[in-house]
Amino acid sequence: MGPVAWEVAAKVKGLVIRNKTNADLAVIGEPKAVINALVGRYEYIWGNIGTLESREVSNDLLKQMQSKDIPDKLK
């Protein structure tokens, strides 16, 4: 992720950036709502590319989530 993407992510309530180098993130609260908020911000800024990139960078986190908790845009 680039510096602008990190700035956007840092503003999402419930998303904690623990380590940018390793893309180590934590979700506090409702995972689906937090991820939806992040994807929504990326999509607003970068359009469909934002959604596609969100899928790529959140892949490890999504693997830890139950299917019902994964936002539709990332399925």
C-alpha positions as a Markdown table, in Angstrom:
| # | Residue | x | y | z |
|---|---|---|---|---|
| 1 | Met | 0.0 | 0.0 | 0.0 |
| 2 | Gly | 1.2 | 3.5 | -0.8 |
| 3 | Pro | 1.3 | 6.4 | 1.6 |
| 4 | Val | -2.1 | 7.8 | 0.5 |
| 5 | Ala | -3.8 | 4.4 | 1.1 |
| 6 | Trp | -2.3 | 4.3 | 4.6 |
| 7 | Glu | -3.6 | 7.8 | 5.3 |
| 8 | Val | -7.1 | 6.8 | 4.2 |
| 9 | Ala | -7.0 | 3.5 | 6.2 |
| 10 | Ala | -5.8 | 5.4 | 9.3 |
| 11 | Lys | -9.0 | 7.4 | 9.3 |
| 12 | Val | -11.3 | 4.4 | 9.3 |
| 13 | Lys | -12.9 | 4.0 | 12.7 |
| 14 | Gly | -12.3 | 0.5 | 14.1 |
| 15 | Leu | -9.2 | -0.2 | 11.9 |
| 16 | Val | -5.9 | -0.2 | 13.8 |
| 17 | Ile | -2.6 | -0.1 | 11.9 |
| 18 | Arg | -0.1 | -2.0 | 13.9 |
| 19 | Asn | 2.7 | -2.1 | 11.4 |
| 20 | Lys | 2.7 | -0.6 | 7.9 |
| 21 | Thr | 5.8 | -2.5 | 6.8 |
| 22 | Asn | 4.2 | -5.9 | 7.3 |
| 23 | Ala | 0.6 | -4.6 | 6.6 |
| 24 | Asp | -0.3 | -5.7 | 10.1 |
| 25 | Leu | -3.9 | -4.5 | 10.8 |
| 26 | Ala | -6.5 | -5.2 | 13.5 |
| 27 | Val | -10.2 | -4.7 | 13.4 |
| 28 | Ile | -11.9 | -3.5 | 16.5 |
| 29 | Gly | -15.7 | -3.9 | 16.5 |
| 30 | Glu | -17.8 | -5.2 | 13.7 |
| 31 | Pro | -15.4 | -6.5 | 11.0 |
| 32 | Lys | -17.9 | -6.3 | 8.1 |
| 33 | Ala | -18.7 | -2.6 | 8.9 |
| 34 | Val | -15.0 | -1.6 | 9.3 |
| 35 | Ile | -14.0 | -3.3 | 6.1 |
| 36 | Asn | -17.0 | -1.8 | 4.3 |
| 37 | Ala | -16.0 | 1.6 | 5.5 |
| 38 | Leu | -12.4 | 1.1 | 4.2 |
| 39 | Val | -13.4 | -0.3 | 0.8 |
| 40 | Gly | -16.0 | 2.5 | 0.5 |
| 41 | Arg | -13.3 | 5.2 | 1.0 |
| 42 | Tyr | -10.9 | 3.5 | -1.4 |
| 43 | Glu | -13.7 | 3.2 | -4.0 |
| 44 | Tyr | -14.6 | 6.8 | -3.6 |
| 45 | Ile | -11.0 | 7.9 | -4.2 |
| 46 | Trp | -9.9 | 5.4 | -6.8 |
| 47 | Gly | -13.1 | 3.9 | -8.2 |
| 48 | Asn | -13.1 | 0.2 | -9.2 |
| 49 | Ile | -9.4 | 0.0 | -8.8 |
| 50 | Gly | -9.8 | 0.8 | -5.1 |
| 51 | Thr | -12.1 | -2.2 | -4.7 |
| 52 | Leu | -9.8 | -4.5 | -6.6 |
| 53 | Glu | -6.8 | -3.4 | -4.5 |
| 54 | Ser | -8.8 | -3.8 | -1.3 |
| 55 | Arg | -9.4 | -7.4 | -2.2 |
| 56 | Glu | -5.7 | -8.0 | -2.7 |
| 57 | Val | -4.4 | -6.3 | 0.4 |
| 58 | Ser | -7.1 | -7.7 | 2.7 |
| 59 | Asn | -6.8 | -11.3 | 1.5 |
| 60 | Asp | -5.1 | -12.5 | 4.8 |
| 61 | Leu | -7.7 | -10.8 | 7.0 |
| 62 | Leu | -10.6 | -12.2 | 4.9 |
| 63 | Lys | -9.3 | -15.7 | 5.3 |
| 64 | Gln | -9.7 | -15.3 | 9.1 |
| 65 | Met | -13.3 | -14.2 | 8.7 |
| 66 | Gln | -16.5 | -16.2 | 8.4 |
| 67 | Ser | -18.1 | -15.9 | 5.0 |
| 68 | Lys | -21.2 | -14.1 | 6.4 |
| 69 | Asp | -18.9 | -11.3 | 7.7 |
| 70 | Ile | -17.1 | -10.6 | 4.5 |
| 71 | Pro | -18.5 | -7.5 | 2.7 |
| 72 | Asp | -20.1 | -8.3 | -0.7 |
| 73 | Lys | -17.7 | -6.1 | -2.5 |
| 74 | Leu | -14.8 | -8.3 | -1.4 |
| 75 | Lys | -16.3 | -11.7 | -2.3 |
